[in-house]
Amino acid sequence: METVFSAKAWATVWQYRATFLNGLWNTLQSAVVGLLIAMVIGFTLGLMATSGKRVLRGIARVYVEFFQNTPLILQVCFMYYAFAYSGLKISVVVVGFIALGLYHGAYVAEVVRAGITSIPFGQFDAARSQGFGYVDTMRLIILPQTVKIILPPMVNQMVALIKNTSCLYIVGGADLIATTYNFVTGVDTGGAYGPAYLLGGALFFVVCYPLSLMAGKWEERLKKREVQTNTDAAKEANA
């Protein structure tokens, strides 16, 4: 703890501040690419989970349960060594993208499933009566309504994904946590534990807190809009 108050340690951290910013940039890159992969997987599995086919629902359920109930750090290690022993030359960065995407894809799938099932079932019947197939019903009627419902939890998933990039350090990633660890154990920079980890935590906070705040306000606004809609509908019914 004495390094927290060490002017020399803080000076060393400041001297190498570009290293931390580079680690933050790598973390954000991993988070964005991982989220894109998770979105593709999540929407696919979310649609499968709400389809009328038991096989598709079963596949989606198995995927979600497996990835949600095993640690991300274990999945990262397994994937890294699986690629290594199979002879495939895939960089640690790409392994990180895939691992984050697969893991958070399970959570996005649950968000999408919950969003779709929140739409009144009568709208499915109405679309079917008008001759819409499943794909057109989802594309034109259900998903446009679902998007505004799932956006706040999607932002929360982005926050969780950014924080989970810290698991990549275990396989030698270049994320912010790995950069911080390499800094505090380096020959020329070792020893500045307190300032380095405080700076790393502060950078995570600066990125994640505004996103969490935005998601909370977004969700609160949607709830108020829903209450207002219900109130207006009740007034019209009683008029």
N, C-alpha and C positions, 0 to 999 in steps of 0.2 A: 504493500500500500504506500510505502514511502515514495515510490516513483511517481505517484499521482501529484505530489507536491514538488517534484524535482524540476527545476527550471531547465536543466540540461536535457532531461528526457523529453520535455515538451518542445524544446528547440530542435531536437533530433526528429521528432514527429513532424514538425513544421517544415523542416528541411526536405523531408521525403513525402510531403503532402500529395504530390502528383501520383505517387505509388498508390495511395489510398483512393484517390479519385479514379485511377485506372481500374482498381478492383471494383469500385462501385459501378463503373461503366460496364464491366464484364458481367456483374451481377444483374444489371438491368437488361442487358442483351439476353442473358440466359432466361430471365423472367419473361420477356416479351416473346421469344421464340417458343419457350415452353408453354406459354399461355395459348399461343396460336395452335400448337399441336393438341393441347388439352381441349380447346374449343371444337376442333374437328372431331376428336374422339368423343367428347361429351355430347355434342348435338346428335351425332350418329347413334350413340348408345341411348340417349334420352328418347329419341324417336323409336328405337327398337323396344325400349322398356314400356312405351305406351301404345305399341302396335297390338293388333288382335291376334298375333301369332305367338303361341306359347314358346316355340323354339327361340325366337328372337328375344323374347322377354327373359328366357332362361340364360341365354348368353350374356345379356346385359347385366343380369343380377349376379352371375358368377364373377364377371369382370369387376364390378363395383365392390363386391364383398372381398375379393382377393386383395385388391390394391388399397382399399380403405383399412383393412385389418392386418396389414404387414407394414413394418416401418419403412419409410422412404430411404433411410440410410442403408438398410439391408438391400433394398431394391437397387440402389445405386451401385453398391459393391458387387452384387450378383451380376448386374448387367456389364459392369466394367470388366470383370474377370471372365465372363462368358464370351464377350467379344475378343478379349485377349487370347484365350485358349482356343478359340475357334479359328484363329489366324486372320481375322478381319482387322485391318488397320484403321481403326476409328479413333479420332482424337478424344481426349477427355471432355472437351467442350461439347462435342456432338453427343457423347454419352450423357452428359448433363442435360442437354436439350431433351433427349428422348426420355430419360428417366423422369424429369419433371413433368413432361407432357403426359406420359402414361399415368403417373400417380394422380395428378390433378384432373386428368380426364375423367376419373371415377367420380370426383366431387362435382365437376361440371355436369356430368350426366345426371346426378341426383338433383341438381338445381334445375336443369331443363325438364326433367320428369315432373318435378313438383310444380313448375310453372305451367306445363301443359295440363296437368290434372286439376289445376286451380280454375281452368276455364270451364264454365257450366257445360255439362254434357249435352244439354239441349242444342247447343250450337253445332255439335257433331251431327246430331239427328237432322237439324235443319239443313246443313250442308249436304248430307246424304240424300235428303228428299229433293234437293235441287239438282241432283245428278253429279255432284262433286265426288271424285275418288279420294282415296286417303291422302295421296301426295298433294293434290290441289287443295284439299281441305286444310292441310297443315300449312302449305305455302301461302295461301291467300287469306285464310280466316284465323287459324289458331295461332301460328307463330308470330304474326304481327302484334297480337294482343299479349303474347307471352313475353316478348322482348322487354317491355317496360316493367314487367313483374320481376324478371330475373336479373336485370341490370345491377341493382344493389348487391345481391349476393355474388355476382360475377366480379364486382370490384373487390369484395372481401376475399375472393379466391386469388385475385391478383396480389393482394397484400400478403396472403399466406404463401403464395408461390415465391414472392421476393424473399421472404424470411427463410423459406425452405432451401433456397440456393446455398445456404450455409452448410448443407449436408455434402456438397460437392467437394469440400476441402479434403474429405477422407480419401478421395482418389486423386488428389493433386490438382484440383481445379484452380482456376485463376480468379475465383470470386472474391468478394470483399473479405470474408472470414479467412480464406486461405492466404490472401495477401497480408492480412494483419498478423496471422500466425507466422508466416515467413519473415515478416518484419521483426517481430519480437524475438525470434530465434536466430536472426542473421548475425554474421560475424561483426559487421560494422554497426548494426542498429539494435542488437539484442539488449534486453534489459529494460526497455521502455514499455513495460507491460501495461501499467495503468493508463497512461495517455493514449497508447495505441488502441487498446480495447474500448476506451471511452469514445475516441474518435470514430471507431468502427460502429459502435452502437448509436452514436449521434447521427451518422450518415444514414443508417437504416431508419431511424426515427424520422428524419427530415423527409424521406421518401414515403414511408408507410403511413405516418399520421395524417397527412392531408387526404390520402386516398380513403382511409378509414372514416375520416370526418365527412368526406363527400358521400360515401356510401350510406352513412347514418342519416344525413340530411335528405338524401335522395329517397330513402325508404320512408322517412317521416312524411315527406311531401306526398308520396304515393298513398300512404295511409289516409292522410287528410283528404286527398282527392276522392278516395274510395268512400269515405264517410260522407262527404258532400254529395256524391253521386247517389248513395243510398237514401240520404235525406231528401234530395230532390225527387227521387222516384216515389218515396212514401208520400210526399206532398201531392204529387200528381195523382196518385192512387186514391187519395182522400178527397181530392177536389171534385 
